[in-house]
Amino acid sequence: MLGALIGSMRAIPISDRAIHPFECAFKVTVLLGMAAMVLIPVSAVVQRFYMPNIGYSICSELEGHPTMWFTDWVRDPTWCVRGQSLEWVNEQARTSVRN
């Protein structure tokens, strides 16, 4: 939307001084979007390395996974039961905290 706005402002004879803040906002938006795209795979790699260090196990058996690459992390590996939902795992965690 910002690109369309800048394009229409360039098509209409408007001073560069009026367009400059919109162009700066557009550049910042593009850079932030690129940073977010780079951080998606970086965060996945960081999860794979650091989640086991703080006591979590990978669980890809729970129901409701959108793709085969999607995994949940559980504190107790016995909670990773095929066909159970994430809500069931959360209930197991709440009952173990009470005990």
N, C-alpha and C positions, 0 to 999 in steps of 0.2 A: 504494500500500500504506500509505503514511503517512497519507493522507486517510482510508482505511478504519479505521486504528487510532485516529485522533483521533475519528472519528465514533463508534466503539464505546466509546471512553473517555468521550465526552460522554453517551452513552446510559446508561452505568452511573454511578451517583453517585460520582464521584471528585473530589477537590478540584482547584480550578483551579491550584493550585501544582504539582501532579503533572502536569497536562496542558500547562502553559506551555512546557516545553522541547521537547515534541513539536510544538507549534504553531509555535514559532520555527524548528525544523528544517524544517517544512513550508513556511513562508514563504521561507526561504532556498532551498530546493529549487525552488520555483516561480519565484523571481527568476532563479536560475541557468539554468533551462530557457528562460525568456524571453530571457535574454541570448544563449544559444547559438543560438536561432532567429533572432535579429537578426544575429548574426555570420555566419551561412551566406551570405546574399547580399552582405554587406559583404566577406567574404573573396574571393568570386568577382569582385567589382569591383576589389578591390585586386590580384588576380592579373592581370587583364586590363591594368591600367596598369603594373605594376611588373615583371612577368616579362620583357617585351621589353627593359626597361632593363638587366637583368642578363644578357642574352645568350640568352634562351630564345625559341623560336618555337612558336606554337600548331600542334598536329597533331591533326586529327580524322579522319585516314585509317586509323589503326591498328585492328586487329580487337579485338573485345571491348568496344566502347563500349555501355553500357547504354541511353543515349538520344542523340538528336542534339545535345543541349546539353552533353554530356560531351566534354571535350577533354584531351589530354595535352600536356605541354610537353617539347620536345626541344631539346638544346643546338645540334645541327647540323640545319638544315632538310632536308638530303639524307637523313636518317634517317627522314623522314616518308614511308613507302612503304605504299601501300594494301595491306591484307591481312596485313601483318606484325604480329607481336605485340610487346607491351611488353618481353618477354624478349629478343627479337631486337634491339630498340633498345638495351637494356642491354648486350648482347654487343658491339654496334658501339661503344658508349662505352668498354667495357673494352679492346677492341683498339686504339682510337685513343689511349688513354692509354699503352699499352705502346709504341706506335711513336714 
